[in-house]
Amino acid sequence: MPNKHAGFIRTTIFIMRLHKRHNQMKTYIALFRAINIGGKNILTMKALIAILENLGALKVKTYIQSGNALFQTSERNLSEFKSKLISHIKLQHGFEPQIMMVARETIEKVILESPYPEAETDPSSLHLGFLATPPSHPQLAELNALKKESERFHLSPSVFYLHTPEGIGRSKLAAKAEKLLGVAMTYRNWKTVCKIREMADEG
């Protein structure tokens, strides 16, 4: 009888620990910059999923080949997690990617705070530049001088919103923004950002 009682207690403690760990899990998105372009920095999404799972990430999903990975982890030191991810990619694939680590809550926030809701009817015209760190000395006057009459931009601590109705490909503002902001940045269009939120909501 005592053995049965002890076994019940151990099982209960184990279940409680699993429940606690599950409650501590948070969803993050790894946004990669400049991979799988022009035959350089090749990283398949299958390989990326395997690396993230080896690092202990759960429920890993990816969206398109430009590198958008959603995953859950109880890890709170994202800087250390990102360093491990970069190290594994370099070891296995021979290059060190730039990655912006974004919490699911941040994705929701930047969507809700978009200053250009009218651009949502043309998702390809609205781009969000996710910033590695908040810019300390952004050259806003120079950015304004570069933009076309049809273009608009808005800078928040985590995102550079860029509305380019005539397309981003020939936009001098888009090409020079990172240098003038002074921090690393990776663009995602409105459709991609909304899709990432949808996938995050699915769990």
C-alpha positions as CSV (number, residue, x, y, z in Angstrom):
1,M,0.0,0.0,0.0
2,P,2.8,2.5,0.9
3,N,4.4,1.7,-2.5
4,K,1.2,2.4,-4.4
5,H,0.8,5.7,-2.5
6,A,4.4,6.7,-3.3
7,G,3.9,5.9,-6.9
8,F,0.8,8.0,-7.1
9,I,2.7,11.0,-5.6
10,R,5.5,10.6,-8.0
11,T,3.1,10.5,-10.9
12,T,1.2,13.6,-9.6
13,I,4.5,15.5,-9.3
14,F,5.5,14.6,-12.8
15,I,2.2,15.7,-14.3
16,M,2.4,19.0,-12.3
17,R,5.9,19.6,-13.7
18,L,4.8,18.9,-17.2
19,H,1.8,21.3,-16.8
20,K,4.1,24.0,-15.4
21,R,6.5,23.6,-18.3
22,H,3.6,23.8,-20.8
23,N,2.3,27.0,-19.2
24,Q,5.8,28.5,-19.4
25,M,6.0,27.9,-23.2
26,K,5.9,31.0,-25.4
27,T,5.7,31.4,-29.1
28,Y,8.5,33.1,-31.0
29,I,9.2,33.8,-34.6
30,A,12.7,33.7,-36.1
31,L,12.9,36.0,-39.1
32,F,15.9,35.2,-41.3
33,R,17.6,37.8,-43.6
34,A,19.0,37.0,-47.0
35,I,18.8,33.2,-47.2
36,N,18.1,31.1,-50.2
37,I,18.7,34.0,-52.6
38,G,20.7,33.7,-55.8
39,G,22.1,30.3,-54.8
40,K,23.7,31.7,-51.6
41,N,23.1,31.0,-47.9
42,I,21.1,27.9,-48.7
43,L,19.0,26.6,-45.8
44,T,16.0,24.4,-46.5
45,M,13.1,24.8,-44.2
46,K,13.3,21.0,-43.4
47,A,16.9,21.5,-42.2
48,L,15.8,24.6,-40.2
49,I,13.0,22.7,-38.5
50,A,15.5,19.9,-37.5
51,I,17.9,22.4,-36.0
52,L,15.3,24.1,-34.0
53,E,13.9,20.8,-32.7
54,N,17.4,19.8,-31.7
55,L,17.6,22.9,-29.6
56,G,14.5,21.9,-27.8
57,A,11.9,24.0,-29.7
58,L,8.4,22.5,-30.0
59,K,5.6,22.9,-32.6
60,V,8.1,24.2,-35.2
61,K,6.5,25.6,-38.4
62,T,7.9,27.5,-41.3
63,Y,6.4,29.8,-43.9
64,I,7.9,30.2,-47.4
65,Q,11.6,29.8,-48.2
66,S,12.8,33.3,-47.2
67,G,13.0,32.0,-43.6
68,N,10.1,32.5,-41.2
69,A,10.1,30.0,-38.4
70,L,7.5,29.8,-35.7
71,F,8.2,27.7,-32.6
72,Q,7.5,27.3,-28.9
73,T,10.1,27.3,-26.1
74,S,10.4,27.8,-22.4
75,E,13.8,29.5,-23.0
76,R,13.7,33.1,-21.8
77,N,17.3,34.1,-22.8
78,L,16.5,34.6,-26.5
79,S,20.0,36.1,-27.2
80,E,21.6,32.9,-26.1
81,F,19.0,30.8,-28.0
82,K,19.7,32.8,-31.1
83,S,23.5,32.4,-30.7
84,K,23.0,28.6,-30.5
85,L,20.8,28.6,-33.6
86,I,23.3,30.6,-35.6
87,S,26.2,28.4,-34.4
88,H,24.3,25.2,-35.4
89,I,23.6,26.7,-38.9
90,K,27.2,27.7,-39.4
91,L,28.4,24.2,-38.3
92,Q,26.0,22.4,-40.6
93,H,25.6,24.8,-43.5
94,G,28.7,27.0,-43.5
95,F,27.3,30.5,-43.0
96,E,26.1,32.7,-40.2
97,P,22.6,34.1,-40.9
98,Q,21.2,37.3,-39.5
99,I,18.1,36.5,-37.5
100,M,15.6,38.8,-35.8
101,M,13.8,37.0,-32.9
102,V,10.3,38.3,-32.4
103,A,7.7,37.3,-29.8
104,R,4.2,36.4,-30.9
105,E,2.9,39.4,-28.9
106,T,5.2,41.7,-30.9
107,I,3.7,40.5,-34.2
108,E,0.2,41.2,-32.8
109,K,1.3,44.6,-31.6
110,V,2.9,45.8,-34.9
111,I,-0.2,44.7,-36.9
112,L,-2.6,46.6,-34.6
113,E,-0.4,49.7,-34.6
114,S,0.1,49.9,-38.4
115,P,-0.3,53.6,-39.3
116,Y,-1.4,52.7,-42.8
117,P,-4.6,50.6,-42.6
118,E,-5.7,51.7,-46.0
119,A,-2.6,49.9,-47.5
120,E,-4.0,46.5,-46.3
121,T,-6.1,46.3,-49.5
122,D,-2.8,46.1,-51.4
123,P,-0.6,43.9,-49.2
124,S,2.3,44.0,-51.5
125,S,2.7,47.8,-51.0
126,L,3.1,47.7,-47.3
127,H,6.4,46.4,-45.8
128,L,7.5,46.0,-42.2
129,G,11.2,46.2,-41.5
130,F,11.9,44.3,-38.3
131,L,14.7,45.9,-36.4
132,A,17.5,44.2,-34.5
133,T,17.5,46.9,-31.9
134,P,15.7,50.3,-31.5
135,P,17.6,52.9,-33.6
136,S,19.4,55.4,-31.4
137,H,20.2,58.0,-34.0
138,P,18.0,57.5,-37.1
139,Q,18.6,60.0,-39.9
140,L,15.0,60.9,-40.4
141,A,15.7,64.0,-42.5
142,E,17.7,62.0,-45.0
143,L,15.0,59.3,-45.1
144,N,12.4,62.0,-45.9
145,A,14.6,63.4,-48.6
146,L,14.8,60.0,-50.4
147,K,11.1,59.1,-50.4
148,K,8.9,59.5,-53.5
149,E,5.8,61.6,-53.3
150,S,3.7,58.5,-53.1
151,E,5.8,56.8,-50.4
152,R,5.4,57.1,-46.6
153,F,7.2,55.7,-43.6
154,H,6.8,55.4,-39.9
155,L,9.4,54.4,-37.4
156,S,8.6,52.6,-34.2
157,P,11.0,51.1,-31.7
158,S,10.8,47.6,-33.2
159,V,9.6,48.2,-36.8
160,F,10.1,50.5,-39.8
161,Y,6.8,50.7,-41.6
162,L,7.2,51.5,-45.3
163,H,4.3,52.1,-47.7
164,T,5.5,51.9,-51.4
165,P,2.5,52.0,-53.8
166,E,4.8,52.1,-56.8
167,G,6.7,49.0,-55.6
168,I,9.6,48.4,-53.3
169,G,12.1,47.1,-56.0
170,R,13.0,50.6,-57.3
171,S,12.5,52.5,-54.1
172,K,15.6,54.5,-53.0
173,L,14.1,54.9,-49.6
174,A,13.8,51.1,-49.2
175,A,17.3,50.6,-50.4
176,K,18.9,53.2,-48.0
177,A,16.7,52.8,-45.0
178,E,18.8,50.3,-43.1
179,K,21.9,52.4,-43.4
180,L,20.2,55.6,-42.4
181,L,18.5,53.9,-39.4
182,G,21.8,52.5,-38.3
183,V,20.6,49.0,-37.3
184,A,20.2,45.7,-39.0
185,M,16.7,45.1,-40.5
186,T,14.8,42.5,-42.4
187,Y,11.6,43.3,-44.5
188,R,8.4,41.3,-44.5
189,N,5.4,42.4,-46.5
190,W,2.0,42.8,-44.9
191,K,0.6,39.5,-46.3
192,T,3.5,37.6,-44.7
193,V,3.2,39.3,-41.4
194,C,-0.5,38.6,-41.2
195,K,0.1,34.9,-42.2
196,I,2.7,34.6,-39.5
197,R,0.1,35.9,-36.9
198,E,-2.5,33.4,-38.3
199,M,0.0,30.5,-37.9
200,A,0.9,31.6,-34.4
201,D,-2.8,31.7,-33.4
202,E,-3.2,28.1,-34.6
203,G,-0.7,27.0,-32.0
